[in-house]
């Protein structure tokens, strides 16, 4: 699974502003993430039971955090 930092618009009807998010940009078909239903465009909202604190935090948890890594995602467009 590959993730990138992207600026996304707020959900419709919320009146919010653009926000920086960590978005799944690639999922290997033979990887565990694919088997769990992760899709490109999913937005990370939590890592290892903690609230999402920013892209740097998410990447550090993915690279150096406890194993196995648990990720909470929101589907694109939801």
N, C-alpha and C positions, 0 to 999 in steps of 0.2 A: 504494500500500500504506500502510495506517495501522497504527501500533503503539501500545500502551498498556502501562503498568506494572501488573501484577496480582500478587497473592499466590496462589501455587498450592500445593496439597498435594504432598508427596513422592511418588515412584513407589510403587506398592503393594509391601509387603514390605520396604521399606528402613528403616522406623522413623525416618525423618528428620522434620524440622519444616517448617512452611510456609516458602516462599522467594519472594522478589520476583523476577519475571521480566518480560521484554519479550515481549508476545504480539501476534501479528497479529490485528487486530480488523476489518479491512476490506481487500478486494482488488478493485481495479477490473477489470471484465471485459475492458476494452480495454488494460490495462496489461501491461508486461513481466513483472511478478511472476506474474500469472495465467497467462501463457503458459509460465512455468517450473514451474507446478504448485503455487505457494504457495497455501495455504488459510487461512481464518480459523481461529484456534486454534493455529496453529504457534507454537512457542516459539523465540526467538532464542538461539543458543548460540555464535555467533561473528560478527565483523564484520571485513571486509578482512583475513582471515587471522589475526586476533587472537582470543583467548579472550574470551568475554562477561565484561565487568567491571562491568556494572550498566546500568540504564536510561539514566542521563545520558550515559554513554559511547556507548551504542548510538545514541541520538538525535543526538548530536554527529557521529558518524561518518556517519549517514544524511544529515544536513543539510549538513555542512561537510567531509566526508571526501573522499578521492580518488575520482575517477570512472573507470570504473564502480565502484559499490559492490558488493562481494560479501558475501552474507549466508549464514551456515550456520544452518539451521533443524532443529528436531526436530518431527515431526508430532505433533499433539495426540493424547494417549492412548498414545503409543509410548514 
